[in-house]
Amino acid sequence: MRPDYITTDYLDSFVRSAFAEDLGSGDHSSLAAVSQDAKSRARLLVKDHGILAGIELAQHVYKKFDPTLQVNILKCDSDEIAEGDIAFTVEGSSRSILATERLVLNCMQRMSGIATRAHTLVQLIQGTNAKLLDTRKTTPNFRLLEKWAVLIGGAFNHRIGLFDMIMLKDNHIDMAGGIRNAIIRTNDYLRAGNLKLRIEVETRNLAEVKEVLEVGGVDIIMLDNMSPADMREAVALVDGQYKTEASGNINETTIRAVAETGVDFISVGALTHSVRSLDLSLKAF
């Protein structure tokens, strides 16, 4: 199921842009070597283990490029997959299958890698109250698809962009002249513009957590690069007044200890910025 931000218009625009980049004046390899009336079948072969993502997107790619292609779905988004599985078959114009092959694979391999990483980390924090979040550390013009993959993997989206939430990071705070100034100016700005946006403030130590608590007027306090002991103390200081989010150098080895500090959220940039794509291949049969 698609999130609200993955609209049909968005998918149409993405596919048009992707084909403009890849096809240009035409797929001359296929036009040269394959006859116009040739028909073929191909299957998406899984050569890896993980969580599948991008099936719905692949269907949209095929439909937009050549509605006569017949796609038989064998595995769905969020399914666990293993080497040797077949995710789908596609049948029809050989030229159409060849022209769409790389776009389908590029998207599905990356989305599946992200979904797999998200699923792995979510499993590691099961039994705690913490929710795993993504970040804005995404690929330009591919962000929404990467965030969709995060959801498919069982994690949650943070803000989509700069427009739908206020996050006062260290640079904002330093350039504003400190935490107090940043929070006060932000609330004045929201009131003046009649805007209703959540406010999150990054803190780098317990002293800054205490300063945020003194000022108030926020929704989430980020605990950035703190030790689990400091996070636990920070959660106790906040005492449920605001949500807390852990961030900074969190990985498979450390995430459980972070979750057990009692934070509400854990954001992991590596979900999208350094993920390994899953090995998938489209093969004629």
ZIBEL-V809619 format. One record per residue. N is the residue number from 1. SS is DSSP state (H for helix, E for strand, C for the rest). PHI is phi as a letter, one per 30 degrees, with the letter a starting at -180 (NA if undefined). PSI is psi in whole degrees, 0 to 359 (999 if undefined). Layout:
N|SS|PHI|PSI / N|SS|PHI|PSI
This chain:
1|C|NA|132 / 2|C|d|143 / 3|C|d|164 / 4|C|e|328 / 5|C|d|349 / 6|C|c|80 / 7|C|d|163 / 8|H|d|321 / 9|H|d|319 / 10|H|d|313 / 11|H|d|318 / 12|H|d|315 / 13|H|d|316 / 14|H|d|314 / 15|H|d|318 / 16|H|e|314 / 17|H|d|318 / 18|H|d|319 / 19|H|d|324 / 20|H|d|322 / 21|H|d|319 / 22|H|c|319 / 23|H|d|322 / 24|C|h|238 / 25|C|d|357 / 26|C|k|158 / 27|C|d|83 / 28|H|d|334 / 29|H|d|312 / 30|H|d|320 / 31|H|d|326 / 32|H|d|319 / 33|H|c|338 / 34|C|c|132 / 35|C|d|154 / 36|C|d|327 / 37|C|c|9 / 38|C|d|140 / 39|E|b|145 / 40|E|b|169 / 41|E|b|145 / 42|E|b|158 / 43|E|b|146 / 44|E|d|109 / 45|E|c|129 / 46|E|d|129 / 47|C|b|24 / 48|C|a|178 / 49|C|c|140 / 50|E|l|210 / 51|E|c|130 / 52|C|d|137 / 53|C|b|146 / 54|C|j|4 / 55|H|d|312 / 56|H|d|323 / 57|H|d|316 / 58|H|e|318 / 59|H|e|320 / 60|H|d|320 / 61|H|e|311 / 62|H|d|317 / 63|H|d|319 / 64|H|d|325 / 65|H|d|316 / 66|C|a|97 / 67|C|d|346 / 68|C|d|348 / 69|C|d|137 / 70|E|c|119 / 71|E|c|126 / 72|E|c|108 / 73|E|d|125 / 74|C|c|335 / 75|C|b|146 / 76|C|c|163 / 77|C|e|136 / 78|C|i|357 / 79|C|d|143 / 80|E|d|135 / 81|E|b|157 / 82|C|b|162 / 83|C|e|131 / 84|C|j|344 / 85|C|d|153 / 86|E|c|121 / 87|E|d|321 / 88|E|a|166 / 89|E|b|153 / 90|E|b|139 / 91|E|b|140 / 92|E|k|214 / 93|E|e|125 / 94|H|d|318 / 95|H|d|321 / 96|H|d|319 / 97|H|d|318 / 98|H|d|321 / 99|H|d|330 / 100|H|c|350 / 101|H|e|308 / 102|H|d|322 / 103|H|d|314 / 104|H|d|313 / 105|H|d|314 / 106|H|e|314 / 107|H|d|313 / 108|H|d|323 / 109|H|d|315 / 110|H|d|315 / 111|H|d|320 / 112|H|d|325 / 113|H|d|318 / 114|H|d|314 / 115|H|d|322 / 116|H|d|316 / 117|H|d|318 / 118|H|d|315 / 119|H|d|317 / 120|H|e|313 / 121|H|d|323 / 122|H|d|319 / 123|H|d|325 / 124|H|d|339 / 125|C|c|13 / 126|C|e|142 / 127|C|j|351 / 128|C|c|174 / 129|C|c|358 / 130|C|d|142 / 131|E|c|139 / 132|E|d|130 / 133|E|c|153 / 134|C|d|188 / 135|C|b|188 / 136|C|d|9 / 137|C|d|73 / 138|C|b|174 / 139|C|d|125 / 140|C|e|135 / 141|C|i|5 / 142|C|b|6 / 143|H|e|312 / 144|H|d|324 / 145|H|d|324 / 146|H|d|320 / 147|H|d|326 / 148|H|d|316 / 149|H|d|324 / 150|H|e|316 / 151|H|d|318 / 152|H|e|326 / 153|C|d|354 / 154|C|j|3 / 155|C|c|192 / 156|E|b|154 / 157|C|d|139 / 158|C|d|213 / 159|C|d|152 / 160|C|d|319 / 161|C|a|197 / 162|C|d|348 / 163|C|c|342 / 164|C|c|7 / 165|C|a|151 / 166|E|c|125 / 167|E|b|113 / 168|E|c|97 / 169|C|d|181 / 170|H|e|320 / 171|H|d|322 / 172|H|d|314 / 173|H|d|314 / 174|H|d|319 / 175|H|d|338 / 176|H|d|350 / 177|C|j|21 / 178|C|k|168 / 179|H|d|313 / 180|H|e|310 / 181|H|e|316 / 182|H|d|316 / 183|H|d|315 / 184|H|d|314 / 185|H|d|322 / 186|H|d|315 / 187|H|d|324 / 188|H|d|318 / 189|H|d|316 / 190|H|d|318 / 191|H|d|317 / 192|H|d|325 / 193|C|c|4 / 194|C|h|47 / 195|C|c|142 / 196|C|c|90 / 197|C|b|141 / 198|C|d|150 / 199|E|c|126 / 200|E|c|139 / 201|E|b|131 / 202|E|d|134 / 203|E|b|145 / 204|C|c|351 / 205|C|a|175 / 206|H|d|329 / 207|H|d|320 / 208|H|d|327 / 209|H|d|314 / 210|H|d|323 / 211|H|d|318 / 212|H|d|317 / 213|H|d|325 / 214|H|d|320 / 215|H|d|316 / 216|C|i|194 / 217|C|i|27 / 218|C|b|176 / 219|C|c|324 / 220|E|b|138 / 221|E|c|120 / 222|E|d|135 / 223|E|c|99 / 224|E|c|123 / 225|C|h|35 / 226|C|c|156 / 227|C|d|158 / 228|H|e|325 / 229|H|d|316 / 230|H|d|324 / 231|H|d|317 / 232|H|d|319 / 233|H|d|321 / 234|H|d|317 / 235|H|d|320 / 236|H|d|320 / 237|H|d|316 / 238|H|d|320 / 239|C|h|42 / 240|C|i|0 / 241|C|d|324 / 242|C|b|162 / 243|E|d|153 / 244|E|b|145 / 245|E|b|127 / 246|E|c|141 / 247|E|a|154 / 248|C|j|108 / 249|C|h|42 / 250|C|c|130 / 251|C|b|188 / 252|C|e|328 / 253|C|d|326 / 254|C|c|345 / 255|H|d|327 / 256|H|d|314 / 257|H|d|323 / 258|H|d|314 / 259|H|d|324 / 260|C|d|356 / 261|C|d|346 / 262|C|j|7 / 263|C|d|153 / 264|C|d|324 / 265|E|b|153 / 266|E|b|119 / 267|E|c|137 / 268|C|b|107 / 269|C|d|331 / 270|H|d|347 / 271|H|e|326 / 272|H|b|332 / 273|H|d|345 / 274|C|b|36 / 275|C|d|152 / 276|C|c|126 / 277|C|d|146 / 278|C|d|150 / 279|C|d|108 / 280|E|b|152 / 281|E|b|141 / 282|E|c|120 / 283|E|b|135 / 284|E|d|150 / 285|C|b|999
